[in-house]
Amino acid sequence: FRLSGVSFAAPEANEKFIDQDAADIAKMLSETVGGFRADAPPVKSIFFVRQPEATWVKRNLLKGMEHETVPGGIRVWIDTAAVFMVAGFVVRLGEAAKPESKELAEHVERMASAALANAKAYQSESQD
């Protein structure tokens, strides 16, 4: 869950404190994207962004994403269990971005197909 909407928190008197190793916490945080993490092993998500969009994208990458300049744009990668969050980022870039890893491509296809189906359904309903 996310803490962004929490305005007050207090420990319950009957709840036991569970100590966690700082290295385990750091590892978990490194595998999150935008505050989200799936309960799965991290995988490398890679995508390409063409120019001129790459100029904006490299200044607005999500935390943990790295990039390199390649001919025609940038290649971006991150090791994360939250591949669905990376896929959302890629989908929002439209035709400017192309997934270059299997798991990411599958998530992008699923998201984009669902969005397209919903748009087509709306158009059909609005014509009736």
Beta strands, then each sheet from edge to edge (+ up, - down):
strand 1: 43-50
strand 2: 66-70
strand 3: 73-80
strand 4: 97-99
sheet 1: 2+ 3- 1+ 4-
end
